[in-house]
Amino acid sequence: MAMDEVFDKLRSLQDILSKKIELEQEIEESPKILTDQEEVLSRYKRNFIEENQEYEKTRATAGEFRNLLFEAESSRERAERNIGSAETFNMREYEILDKERRDSAEKEQQYRKDVQREERVLSDLNEEIKRITGLIELQEAELSERRKRIDEDLSAKKSMLVELEAQEKEISSGLDEEMIFKFDRIIRHKMGKGIVAIKGGVCTGCYMILPAQFANRVHKGEEILFCPYCSRILFYEESDQSIEEEDYFNGDTASTLADLEGLDEDEDEEEEEEEEEKVSMDFDE
């Protein structure tokens, strides 16, 4: 297989793998979208349980006060009947019955207040339970509808994933399996870019300047080469600065540096001659 065809396959494969990886991530993240809403629903249900427990506790307390109220009422009524039915009794007996009546009446009044207080608490708790129940029903309906939409979306994405895998298999035919494995890993870790061009001796993936000899091998396009800095597969692409690029690949950069060194030496010699002339003039004076 010609290298141009290999590079074309890799560029096409890159697009497919990028879409495939993106879909896999979306499929993995989809269930997590419901997490916040499920947490809200769980909190409502915990509140419902707590309020219901408080309601049952308060109802039991109210029942106890009703029993005490009934006993106090019965005690008062009994004392009143005894006082009213007695034909004769001494002062001591009267005082005992009257005290029983008054004590029972006081207890009756207090227990009635206690019952009324507990009934108000029960009413408030009942309203809160109704409110939470409505929120739970609403949240469950929304969660069910959202879960349905996510399931439909997941089904569509999985179908797309199957199609991409089929395309990947077709394009990968004839390519080295180890290279494909590495290529896939690079794309997963390099923002969807596994094959990039070099322009003017620079990797357009990481923008590092490549060694001239290495860049020249990429320029020839006779083998698969990976960037020594970012590990991406490299291919040659002409840049706008074609003359400078040709100089770079032809090794003219070295000669340019040598010319600069020679220029520096000439400038140093001129400076030395000027310095000698100045010293000579000072001496003559």
FENURKA-V497087 format. One record per residue. NEAR is the number of other ideal C-beta (glycine too) atoms within 12 Angstrom. D_LAST is the distance of its C-alpha to the last C-alpha in Angstrom with 1 decimal. Layout:
NEAR:D_LAST
NEAR:D_LAST
//
This chain:
14:83.0
11:79.8
22:76.8
14:76.6
16:80.2
29:79.4
30:76.6
20:78.9
32:81.5
39:79.1
25:78.0
24:81.6
36:82.5
34:79.7
23:81.2
32:84.6
37:83.5
27:81.5
24:84.7
32:86.8
31:84.6
22:84.5
27:88.3
23:88.8
17:86.7
22:88.7
25:92.0
16:90.9
17:89.8
24:92.8
18:95.2
15:92.5
20:92.7
25:96.1
17:95.0
16:94.2
24:97.4
21:99.4
15:97.9
22:99.0
27:102.5
19:102.6
18:101.6
28:104.4
23:106.9
16:105.8
23:106.2
26:109.7
18:110.8
18:109.5
28:111.2
23:114.4
16:114.5
23:114.0
27:116.8
18:119.2
18:118.4
28:118.9
23:122.2
16:123.5
23:122.7
27:124.4
20:127.4
18:127.6
28:127.5
23:130.2
17:132.4
25:131.8
28:132.5
20:135.8
19:136.8
30:136.0
23:138.0
20:140.9
26:140.9
29:140.9
20:143.6
18:145.7
29:145.4
21:146.4
15:149.4
21:150.5
22:150.2
15:152.1
13:154.8
16:155.7
8:158.9
8:158.5
16:155.8
10:154.7
10:151.6
10:149.8
17:150.4
18:149.3
15:146.0
18:145.2
26:145.9
22:144.0
18:140.9
25:141.0
27:141.1
20:138.2
19:136.0
28:136.7
22:135.9
17:132.6
25:131.7
28:132.9
19:130.6
18:127.6
30:128.2
23:128.6
18:125.2
25:123.8
28:125.4
18:124.0
18:120.5
28:120.6
23:122.0
16:119.1
23:116.7
28:118.6
18:118.4
18:114.6
28:114.2
21:116.5
16:114.3
23:111.2
28:112.7
18:113.7
18:110.2
28:108.7
21:111.3
16:110.4
23:106.7
26:107.5
18:109.6
18:106.9
28:104.2
21:106.4
16:107.1
21:103.4
27:102.5
18:105.2
16:104.1
24:100.4
23:101.4
15:103.4
17:100.4
24:98.1
19:100.7
15:100.9
21:97.1
24:97.0
16:99.6
18:97.7
25:94.4
21:96.2
16:97.6
22:94.1
26:92.9
17:95.6
18:94.5
27:90.8
23:91.8
16:93.8
21:90.8
30:88.5
19:91.0
16:91.2
26:87.4
28:86.7
17:89.1
18:87.2
28:84.2
18:83.4
13:85.1
12:82.5
24:79.8
29:82.1
16:82.5
24:78.8
39:78.3
30:80.8
19:79.1
32:75.7
34:77.2
22:78.9
17:75.7
28:73.1
17:74.5
25:76.7
29:73.9
38:74.3
42:72.8
36:69.6
30:67.2
42:63.7
28:61.3
28:57.8
36:58.2
29:59.2
34:62.6
26:64.1
31:66.2
22:63.6
18:60.5
21:58.8
20:56.6
34:58.5
22:57.0
24:56.5
19:58.9
25:61.6
35:61.1
24:61.5
24:64.9
37:66.0
30:64.9
17:67.2
24:70.1
16:72.0
19:72.7
27:73.1
31:69.9
30:69.4
33:66.2
21:64.8
21:63.9
25:66.9
25:69.5
36:70.5
40:71.5
41:68.8
36:69.2
34:66.7
24:66.3
17:63.8
21:61.3
10:59.9
14:56.5
14:58.1
14:55.0
19:53.1
26:56.3
19:56.7
19:53.1
32:54.0
29:57.2
19:55.7
19:53.0
18:50.1
24:48.7
15:47.5
14:45.7
16:44.1
15:42.7
14:41.4
14:39.7
14:38.1
14:36.9
14:35.4
14:33.7
14:32.2
14:30.9
14:29.2
14:27.5
14:26.3
14:24.8
14:23.0
14:21.6
14:20.4
14:18.7
14:16.9
14:15.7
14:14.5
14:12.5
14:10.9
13:10.1
12:8.8
11:6.3
10:5.3
9:5.4
8:3.8
7:0.0
//
